[in-house]
Amino acid sequence: MKILFHSILHCSCDSQNVRMVNEIYRDLGAIVDEQQGQVDDIESMINSTTSKTKDGIAQLDKAKKHQKGVNKGCAWVLCFLVLVLLGVGGFVFWDEIVGKSDDDDDA
């Protein structure tokens, strides 16, 4: 009789352990299902960030090329203005320059 009682007790403990393990697995499954949406959101944000970073790099490259063109244009405009100023200055002061050399010849 004692052996039968111990067998029933042992069987009931094993049954409780199996139920507990089964419940733990169900709880873990629910947690994983609940967090899957968050994992998907993180993955989506990473993909979006990667795409936006690539677009940003492309825009920076485009801006760099544009800035080089602007700098070249500014350099050409500056050279042109210097030449114009030299021409205007030479024209305005031509009489004085020629007059001084004429005055030197008269002396």
Backbone as a chain_set.jsonl record, in Angstrom:
{"seq": "MKILFHSILHCSCDSQNVRMVNEIYRDLGAIVDEQQGQVDDIESMINSTTSKTKDGIAQLDKAKKHQKGVNKGCAWVLCFLVLVLLGVGGFVFWDEIVGKSDDDDDA", "coords": {"N": [[0.809, -1.187, 0.0], [1.903, 1.234, 0.79], [3.777, 1.561, -1.202], [2.226, 1.915, -3.459], [0.981, 4.306, -2.776], [3.226, 6.052, -2.729], [3.93, 5.866, -5.426], [1.72, 7.049, -6.649], [1.896, 9.613, -5.574], [4.402, 10.389, -6.601], [3.824, 10.296, -9.303], [1.884, 12.295, -9.456], [3.417, 14.532, -8.78], [5.179, 14.618, -10.95], [3.358, 15.106, -12.951], [2.483, 17.66, -12.227], [4.869, 19.062, -12.551], [5.219, 18.799, -15.32], [3.003, 20.225, -16.206], [3.713, 22.771, -15.237], [6.051, 23.286, -16.7], [4.948, 23.281, -19.254], [3.258, 25.516, -19.046], [5.165, 27.515, -18.654], [6.46, 27.454, -21.161], [4.302, 28.288, -22.791], [3.947, 30.89, -21.78], [6.419, 32.024, -22.444], [6.244, 31.855, -25.226], [4.135, 33.648, -25.664], [5.356, 36.026, -24.826], [7.438, 36.252, -26.681], [5.918, 36.503, -29.05], [4.674, 38.923, -28.47], [6.846, 40.671, -28.391], [7.798, 40.528, -30.958], [6.655, 42.357, -32.734], [7.873, 44.707, -31.869], [10.516, 44.128, -32.487], [10.294, 43.942, -35.254], [9.611, 46.61, -35.786], [11.992, 47.897, -35.028], [13.745, 46.813, -36.921], [12.613, 47.867, -39.243], [13.013, 50.608, -38.777], [15.811, 50.685, -38.819], [16.325, 49.98, -41.487], [15.085, 52.163, -42.746], [16.65, 54.262, -41.768], [19.131, 53.609, -42.866], [18.571, 53.923, -45.605], [17.921, 56.673, -45.678], [20.361, 57.735, -44.854], [22.032, 57.027, -46.989], [20.811, 58.558, -49.0], [21.345, 61.094, -47.953], [24.138, 61.178, -48.106], [24.441, 61.138, -50.878], [23.274, 63.607, -51.496], [25.075, 65.308, -50.209], [27.383, 64.842, -51.733], [26.508, 65.887, -54.171], [26.117, 68.565, -53.426], [28.739, 69.247, -52.823], [29.979, 69.109, -55.365], [28.53, 71.132, -56.618], [29.311, 73.326, -55.062], [32.032, 73.474, -55.695], [31.833, 74.292, -58.359], [30.619, 76.792, -57.995], [32.624, 78.093, -56.569], [34.646, 78.185, -58.53], [33.365, 79.8, -60.387], [33.142, 82.182, -58.9], [35.841, 82.804, -58.63], [36.511, 83.354, -61.312], [34.871, 85.571, -61.782], [35.978, 87.362, -59.961], [38.577, 87.631, -61.033], [37.888, 88.837, -63.484], [36.762, 91.253, -62.544], [39.016, 92.423, -61.351], [40.612, 92.809, -63.615], [38.956, 94.61, -65.017], [38.934, 96.76, -63.207], [41.666, 97.4, -63.266], [41.831, 98.163, -65.951], [40.014, 100.362, -66.006], [41.254, 101.994, -64.135], [43.698, 102.429, -65.421], [42.781, 103.792, -67.687], [41.614, 106.081, -66.503], [43.784, 107.227, -65.179], [45.558, 107.509, -67.239], [46.199, 109.859, -68.587], [47.654, 111.219, -66.617], [49.799, 109.479, -66.314], [50.921, 109.496, -68.903], [51.22, 112.216, -69.131], [53.172, 112.781, -67.199], [55.361, 111.474, -68.281], [55.606, 113.034, -70.572], [56.127, 115.477, -69.393], [58.598, 114.906, -68.33], [60.084, 114.702, -70.66], [59.995, 117.302, -71.556], [61.607, 118.66, -69.796]], "CA": [[0.0, 0.0, 0.0], [2.802, 2.38, 0.827], [4.432, 1.662, -2.51], [1.228, 2.47, -4.345], [0.81, 5.693, -2.381], [4.424, 6.762, -3.215], [3.847, 5.909, -6.888], [0.711, 8.046, -6.997], [2.492, 10.917, -5.238], [5.47, 10.653, -7.574], [3.142, 10.54, -10.566], [1.217, 13.583, -9.37], [4.477, 15.548, -8.828], [5.646, 14.672, -12.33], [2.296, 15.736, -13.718], [2.535, 19.094, -11.908], [6.076, 19.598, -13.195], [4.965, 18.879, -16.758], [2.096, 21.358, -16.377], [4.475, 24.014, -15.012], [6.932, 23.48, -17.857], [4.068, 23.638, -20.367], [2.827, 26.89, -18.803], [6.34, 28.371, -18.895], [6.626, 27.533, -22.614], [3.243, 29.14, -23.323], [4.254, 32.277, -21.403], [7.555, 32.462, -23.275], [5.715, 32.044, -26.579], [3.367, 34.899, -25.675], [6.321, 37.138, -24.721], [8.12, 36.347, -27.982], [4.942, 37.061, -29.993], [4.465, 40.33, -28.104], [8.042, 41.451, -28.717], [8.097, 40.426, -32.388], [6.285, 43.637, -33.337], [8.92, 45.681, -31.54], [11.701, 43.753, -33.277], [9.992, 44.351, -36.631], [9.703, 48.076, -35.828], [13.417, 48.247, -34.984], [14.302, 46.471, -38.231], [12.091, 48.857, -40.194], [13.714, 51.877, -38.524], [17.199, 50.531, -39.286], [16.294, 50.056, -42.956], [14.764, 53.543, -43.106], [17.832, 55.078, -41.46], [20.152, 53.29, -43.875], [18.155, 54.564, -46.855], [18.051, 58.125, -45.535], [21.791, 58.047, -44.794], [22.538, 56.959, -48.366], [20.297, 59.751, -49.691], [22.085, 62.242, -47.427], [25.489, 61.148, -48.685], [24.307, 61.54, -52.288], [23.032, 65.052, -51.515], [26.332, 65.965, -49.849], [28.253, 64.78, -52.912], [25.969, 66.842, -55.137], [26.407, 69.911, -52.912], [30.191, 69.45, -52.953], [30.238, 69.422, -56.771], [27.945, 72.448, -56.875], [30.147, 74.328, -54.394], [33.252, 73.624, -56.496], [31.469, 75.107, -59.514], [30.398, 78.16, -57.522], [33.936, 78.668, -56.246], [35.316, 78.503, -59.793], [32.671, 80.968, -60.943], [33.535, 83.362, -58.112], [37.231, 83.128, -58.974], [36.495, 83.988, -62.631], [34.277, 86.903, -61.634], [36.976, 88.188, -59.28], [39.618, 87.958, -62.022], [37.314, 89.785, -64.42], [36.648, 92.543, -61.873], [40.363, 92.974, -61.203], [41.016, 93.298, -64.934], [38.151, 95.794, -65.302], [39.448, 97.841, -62.365], [42.959, 97.811, -63.819], [41.553, 98.891, -67.199], [39.41, 101.658, -65.673], [42.312, 102.781, -63.489], [44.64, 102.849, -66.459], [42.116, 104.783, -68.517], [41.447, 107.308, -65.727], [45.08, 107.818, -64.85], [46.43, 107.481, -68.423], [46.701, 111.209, -68.839], [48.687, 111.537, -65.636], [50.985, 108.666, -66.61], [51.489, 110.022, -70.141], [51.612, 113.596, -68.856], [54.445, 112.762, -66.456], [56.442, 111.138, -69.183], [55.755, 114.201, -71.439], [56.799, 116.501, -68.601], [59.997, 114.505, -68.199], [60.703, 114.966, -71.948], [60.118, 118.749, -71.697], [62.66, 119.189, -68.939]], "C": [[0.858, 1.26, 0.0], [3.452, 2.593, -0.542], [3.45, 2.299, -3.506], [1.017, 3.952, -4.057], [1.983, 6.536, -2.884], [4.396, 6.884, -4.745], [2.851, 6.974, -7.337], [1.234, 9.444, -6.718], [3.537, 11.307, -6.264], [4.858, 11.006, -8.934], [2.489, 11.921, -10.554], [2.232, 14.713, -9.398], [4.99, 15.705, -10.252], [4.618, 15.388, -13.21], [2.28, 17.249, -13.472], [3.748, 19.751, -12.574], [5.867, 19.769, -14.694], [4.035, 20.05, -17.045], [2.832, 22.693, -16.219], [5.378, 24.309, -16.208], [6.106, 23.909, -19.066], [3.609, 25.092, -20.228], [3.973, 27.876, -19.057], [6.555, 28.544, -20.399], [5.552, 28.405, -23.257], [3.5, 30.61, -23.017], [5.401, 32.833, -22.245], [7.106, 32.717, -24.716], [4.936, 33.344, -26.691], [4.29, 36.109, -25.625], [7.023, 37.347, -26.065], [7.179, 36.951, -29.018], [4.729, 38.547, -29.735], [5.647, 41.198, -28.537], [8.381, 41.42, -30.198], [7.748, 41.719, -33.107], [7.335, 44.7, -33.084], [10.188, 45.394, -32.335], [11.497, 44.165, -34.732], [10.087, 45.865, -36.787], [11.157, 48.522, -35.844], [14.065, 47.968, -36.334], [13.872, 47.481, -39.285], [12.801, 50.197, -40.023], [15.164, 51.82, -38.996], [17.243, 50.65, -40.804], [16.005, 51.481, -43.429], [15.963, 54.455, -42.88], [18.938, 54.842, -42.482], [19.831, 53.991, -45.19], [18.34, 56.075, -46.784], [19.521, 58.549, -45.463], [22.401, 58.023, -46.188], [22.072, 58.17, -49.168], [21.052, 61.001, -49.242], [23.49, 62.319, -47.999], [25.439, 61.591, -50.143], [24.087, 63.051, -52.39], [24.297, 65.825, -51.144], [27.319, 65.959, -51.012], [27.806, 65.795, -53.964], [26.276, 68.276, -54.708], [27.888, 70.236, -53.037], [30.552, 69.823, -54.393], [29.706, 70.812, -57.121], [28.827, 73.552, -56.277], [31.454, 74.546, -55.155], [32.975, 74.506, -57.71], [31.264, 76.56, -59.131], [31.728, 78.832, -57.215], [34.704, 79.038, -57.507], [34.692, 79.742, -60.424], [33.056, 82.244, -60.217], [34.969, 83.781, -58.446], [37.286, 83.834, -60.332], [35.914, 85.399, -62.555], [35.278, 87.845, -60.971], [38.097, 88.586, -60.237], [39.111, 88.995, -63.015], [37.218, 91.176, -63.798], [38.015, 93.211, -61.684], [40.84, 93.542, -62.538], [40.251, 94.567, -65.313], [38.67, 96.977, -64.498], [40.811, 98.335, -62.859], [42.759, 98.616, -65.112], [40.98, 100.273, -66.924], [40.46, 102.555, -65.029], [43.335, 103.274, -64.496], [44.048, 103.924, -67.355], [42.005, 106.123, -67.796], [42.79, 107.99, -65.506], [46.035, 107.843, -66.038], [47.024, 108.86, -68.705], [47.807, 111.566, -67.858], [49.962, 110.756, -65.926], [51.681, 109.199, -67.852], [51.976, 111.441, -69.918], [52.933, 113.662, -68.11], [55.587, 112.413, -67.383], [56.667, 112.279, -70.175], [56.469, 115.321, -70.697], [58.273, 116.192, -68.449], [60.757, 114.82, -69.504], [60.924, 116.487, -72.115], [61.281, 119.298, -70.881], [63.961, 118.902, -69.506]], "O": [[0.567, 2.225, -0.706], [3.641, 3.734, -0.964], [3.847, 3.142, -4.309], [0.888, 4.758, -4.978], [1.767, 7.626, -3.414], [4.801, 7.912, -5.288], [3.107, 7.711, -8.289], [1.043, 10.357, -7.522], [3.549, 12.442, -6.742], [5.331, 11.912, -9.621], [2.544, 12.637, -11.553], [1.954, 15.762, -9.98], [5.211, 16.827, -10.706], [4.97, 16.17, -14.093], [2.085, 18.027, -14.405], [3.653, 20.862, -13.095], [6.289, 20.77, -15.273], [4.242, 20.788, -18.009], [2.596, 23.63, -16.981], [5.456, 25.448, -16.67], [6.512, 24.797, -19.816], [3.582, 25.821, -21.22], [3.756, 28.951, -19.615], [6.804, 29.656, -20.864], [5.848, 29.178, -24.168], [3.302, 31.474, -23.871], [5.352, 33.976, -22.699], [7.539, 33.681, -25.346], [5.052, 34.061, -27.685], [4.043, 37.107, -26.301], [7.181, 38.478, -26.525], [7.588, 37.82, -29.787], [4.617, 39.336, -30.673], [5.462, 42.326, -28.994], [9.19, 42.23, -30.651], [8.479, 42.138, -34.005], [7.654, 45.497, -33.967], [10.855, 46.317, -32.803], [12.417, 44.677, -35.37], [10.584, 46.356, -37.8], [11.518, 49.429, -36.594], [14.84, 48.782, -36.837], [14.674, 47.897, -40.121], [13.152, 50.847, -41.008], [15.686, 52.806, -39.516], [18.103, 51.343, -41.348], [16.605, 51.953, -44.395], [16.257, 55.32, -43.706], [19.603, 55.785, -42.91], [20.71, 54.583, -45.815], [18.856, 56.687, -47.719], [19.88, 59.615, -45.964], [23.196, 58.897, -46.534], [22.848, 58.745, -49.932], [21.363, 61.868, -50.059], [23.973, 63.399, -48.336], [26.305, 62.341, -50.592], [24.65, 63.702, -53.271], [24.559, 66.887, -51.709], [28.011, 66.949, -51.25], [28.632, 66.477, -54.571], [26.652, 69.106, -55.536], [28.252, 71.376, -53.325], [31.338, 70.743, -54.619], [30.359, 71.573, -57.836], [29.058, 74.583, -56.909], [31.932, 75.676, -55.252], [33.786, 75.367, -58.053], [31.685, 77.462, -59.855], [31.938, 79.996, -57.557], [35.344, 80.088, -57.556], [35.394, 80.618, -60.93], [33.273, 83.277, -60.849], [35.269, 84.972, -58.532], [38.025, 84.806, -60.492], [36.422, 86.317, -63.2], [35.408, 89.0, -61.377], [38.521, 89.741, -60.253], [39.834, 89.933, -63.353], [37.554, 92.169, -64.444], [38.144, 94.425, -61.841], [41.406, 94.634, -62.583], [40.834, 95.497, -65.87], [38.831, 98.072, -65.035], [41.076, 99.537, -62.87], [43.433, 99.621, -65.336], [41.406, 101.253, -67.535], [40.543, 103.742, -65.343], [43.784, 104.418, -64.422], [44.742, 104.865, -67.739], [42.263, 107.173, -68.383], [42.9, 109.209, -65.639], [47.21, 108.167, -65.868], [48.206, 108.99, -69.022], [48.807, 112.165, -68.255], [51.067, 111.285, -65.804], [52.903, 109.341, -67.861], [53.015, 111.836, -70.445], [53.742, 114.547, -68.388], [56.668, 112.992, -67.283], [57.804, 112.493, -70.596], [57.301, 116.028, -71.266], [59.107, 117.098, -68.44], [61.938, 115.166, -69.46], [61.902, 116.912, -72.73], [61.873, 120.311, -71.255], [64.982, 119.271, -68.925]]}, "num_chains": 1, "name": "protein.A"}
